[in-house]
Amino acid sequence: MNYLGLGYIGLGLGMGICLVGAGLGIGRLASSALEGSARQPEAAGTLQTMMIIPAAMIEGLGLLALVACLLGILKLNSGVDAAAAMHAPAAVEAPAQR
């Protein structure tokens, strides 16, 4: 028995969890930077500069997870064609017309 549907569900859940984690990471990073600039307004430019690199890394991780899951889905799709060909019924010849 071929469980392709479970593969799709697993890839979708994995992608969603990773992207939610990336979103929470960027939100927490921005929250901390805004809190720091509220406490010390003269350091706002430095905090913004220091925030950009980790935000780009977190977003890159989310993009990497998205690409990996899409590649997994494409790999599963190639398995669907092979499974369909394997389980296809034998060709039935039509009766000859006279």
C-alpha positions as CSV (number, residue, x, y, z in Angstrom):
1,M,0.0,0.0,0.0
2,N,1.3,3.4,-0.9
3,Y,0.9,6.2,1.6
4,L,1.5,9.3,-0.6
5,G,-1.2,11.3,1.2
6,L,0.6,11.0,4.5
7,G,3.8,12.2,2.8
8,Y,1.9,15.3,1.6
9,I,0.5,15.9,5.0
10,G,3.9,15.5,6.7
11,L,5.6,17.9,4.2
12,G,2.8,20.5,4.7
13,L,3.0,20.3,8.5
14,G,6.8,20.5,8.5
15,M,6.7,23.5,6.2
16,G,4.1,25.2,8.3
17,I,5.8,24.6,11.6
18,C,9.1,25.9,10.2
19,L,7.5,29.0,8.7
20,V,5.6,29.7,11.9
21,G,8.9,29.4,13.8
22,A,10.6,31.8,11.5
23,G,7.7,34.3,11.9
24,L,7.9,34.1,15.6
25,G,11.6,34.6,15.5
26,I,11.4,37.7,13.4
27,G,8.6,39.0,15.6
28,R,10.5,38.4,18.8
29,L,13.6,40.1,17.2
30,A,11.7,43.1,16.2
31,S,9.9,43.3,19.6
32,S,13.3,43.3,21.4
33,A,14.7,45.9,19.1
34,L,11.7,48.2,19.5
35,E,11.8,47.8,23.3
36,G,15.5,48.6,23.3
37,S,15.0,51.7,21.2
38,A,12.1,52.8,23.5
39,R,14.4,52.5,26.5
40,Q,17.4,54.2,24.8
41,P,16.2,56.3,21.8
42,E,19.8,57.4,20.8
43,A,20.7,53.8,20.1
44,A,17.8,53.2,17.6
45,G,20.1,53.4,14.5
46,T,22.5,50.9,16.0
47,L,19.8,48.5,17.1
48,Q,18.2,48.6,13.6
49,T,21.5,47.9,12.0
50,M,22.1,45.0,14.4
51,M,18.6,43.7,13.8
52,I,18.8,43.4,10.0
53,I,21.4,40.6,9.8
54,P,19.6,38.1,12.2
55,A,16.3,39.0,10.5
56,A,17.8,38.1,7.1
57,M,19.2,34.8,8.5
58,I,15.8,33.9,10.0
59,E,14.0,34.7,6.8
60,G,16.6,32.7,4.9
61,L,15.9,29.7,7.1
62,G,12.2,30.0,6.4
63,L,12.9,30.2,2.6
64,L,15.2,27.2,2.8
65,A,12.4,25.2,4.6
66,L,9.9,26.3,1.9
67,V,12.2,25.2,-0.9
68,A,13.0,21.9,0.8
69,C,9.3,21.1,1.2
70,L,8.5,22.1,-2.3
71,L,11.3,19.8,-3.6
72,G,9.9,17.0,-1.4
73,I,6.4,17.6,-2.9
74,L,7.8,17.5,-6.4
75,K,9.6,14.2,-5.6
76,L,6.3,12.8,-4.3
77,N,4.5,13.9,-7.5
78,S,7.0,11.9,-9.5
79,G,6.1,8.9,-7.4
80,V,2.4,9.4,-8.2
81,D,3.0,8.9,-11.9
82,A,5.0,5.8,-11.3
83,A,2.4,4.4,-8.9
84,A,-0.4,5.1,-11.4
85,A,1.5,3.3,-14.2
86,M,2.1,0.3,-11.9
87,H,-1.6,0.0,-10.9
88,A,-3.2,0.8,-14.2
89,P,-5.5,-1.8,-15.5
90,A,-4.5,-3.8,-18.6
91,A,-5.6,-2.3,-21.9
92,V,-8.8,-3.9,-23.1
93,E,-9.2,-4.3,-26.9
94,A,-12.4,-3.0,-28.4
95,P,-14.3,-5.5,-30.4
96,A,-13.7,-5.3,-34.1
97,Q,-16.4,-3.5,-36.1
98,R,-17.7,-5.1,-39.2
